[in-house]
Amino acid sequence: MKQVLTLVVKLQVDINQQQLLNDTAIAFASACNWINRNVNPNLTKRVLSQKVLVTEAHQQNRFNLVI
């Protein structure tokens, strides 16, 4: 049986790192919301839906992510 462990840590970051982490969290949340609104409910194959959505998001650089 596979065992799953969880680790809780508190990061000590400077103000610049804190801003970068915050910006990353906001971009991630925006991407999740966009995918939720745009995924075709009839598209049941995970690999296909991932290919379609990731390709569109990357091509349009919707979330200002560094690729």
Sine and cosine of phi, psi and omega as CSV:
sin_phi,cos_phi,sin_psi,cos_psi,sin_omega,cos_omega
0.00,0.00,0.68,-0.73,0.00,-1.00
-0.98,0.19,0.75,-0.66,0.01,-1.00
-0.98,-0.21,0.72,-0.70,0.01,-1.00
-0.94,-0.35,0.79,-0.61,0.03,-1.00
-0.93,-0.38,0.55,-0.84,0.03,-1.00
-0.87,-0.49,0.68,-0.73,0.01,-1.00
-0.85,-0.53,0.76,-0.64,0.04,-1.00
-0.93,-0.37,0.80,-0.60,-0.02,-1.00
-0.74,-0.67,0.37,-0.93,0.11,-0.99
-0.88,-0.47,0.86,-0.52,-0.03,-1.00
-0.99,0.11,0.64,-0.77,0.12,-0.99
-0.95,-0.30,0.97,-0.22,-0.09,-1.00
-0.85,-0.53,0.43,-0.90,0.07,-1.00
-0.99,0.14,0.05,-1.00,-0.10,-0.99
-0.89,0.45,-0.59,0.81,0.02,-1.00
-0.93,0.38,-0.69,0.72,0.04,-1.00
-0.91,0.42,-0.61,0.79,0.03,-1.00
-0.88,0.48,-0.67,0.74,0.01,-1.00
-0.91,0.41,-0.66,0.75,0.03,-1.00
-0.90,0.44,-0.67,0.74,0.04,-1.00
-0.90,0.44,-0.66,0.76,0.03,-1.00
-0.90,0.43,-0.70,0.71,0.02,-1.00
-0.88,0.47,-0.64,0.77,0.02,-1.00
-0.90,0.43,-0.69,0.72,0.01,-1.00
-0.89,0.45,-0.64,0.77,0.02,-1.00
-0.92,0.40,-0.69,0.72,0.02,-1.00
-0.90,0.44,-0.65,0.76,0.02,-1.00
-0.90,0.44,-0.71,0.71,0.02,-1.00
-0.89,0.45,-0.65,0.76,0.03,-1.00
-0.89,0.45,-0.67,0.74,0.02,-1.00
-0.90,0.44,-0.69,0.72,0.02,-1.00
-0.88,0.48,-0.70,0.72,0.01,-1.00
-0.90,0.43,-0.66,0.75,0.00,-1.00
-0.90,0.44,-0.71,0.71,0.01,-1.00
-0.88,0.47,-0.68,0.73,0.01,-1.00
-0.87,0.49,-0.63,0.78,0.00,-1.00
-0.97,0.25,-0.46,0.89,-0.16,-0.99
-0.96,-0.29,-0.13,0.99,-0.01,-1.00
-0.95,0.30,0.67,-0.74,0.04,-1.00
-0.98,0.19,0.89,-0.46,-0.03,-1.00
-0.87,0.48,-0.36,0.93,0.01,-1.00
-1.00,0.10,-0.13,0.99,0.01,-1.00
-1.00,0.03,0.99,-0.12,-0.16,-0.99
-0.99,-0.13,-0.23,0.97,0.00,-1.00
-1.00,0.08,0.90,-0.44,-0.10,-0.99
-0.84,0.54,-0.70,0.71,-0.06,-1.00
-0.90,0.44,-0.66,0.75,0.00,-1.00
-0.92,0.40,-0.72,0.70,0.00,-1.00
-0.90,0.43,-0.62,0.79,0.03,-1.00
-0.89,0.45,-0.69,0.72,-0.01,-1.00
-0.88,0.48,-0.72,0.69,-0.03,-1.00
-0.89,0.45,-0.77,0.64,-0.09,-1.00
-0.94,0.33,-0.69,0.72,-0.02,-1.00
-0.91,0.41,-0.67,0.75,0.02,-1.00
-0.86,0.50,-0.73,0.68,-0.01,-1.00
-0.90,0.43,-0.69,0.72,0.00,-1.00
-0.90,0.44,-0.67,0.75,0.00,-1.00
-0.93,0.37,-0.69,0.72,-0.04,-1.00
-0.88,0.48,-0.62,0.78,-0.04,-1.00
-1.00,-0.07,-0.09,1.00,-0.05,-1.00
0.67,0.74,0.78,0.62,-0.09,-1.00
-0.85,0.53,-0.52,0.85,-0.18,-0.98
-0.90,-0.43,0.27,0.96,0.01,-1.00
0.80,0.60,0.64,0.77,0.01,-1.00
-1.00,0.05,0.59,-0.81,0.08,-1.00
-1.00,0.09,0.83,-0.56,-0.08,-1.00
-0.95,-0.30,0.00,0.00,0.00,0.00
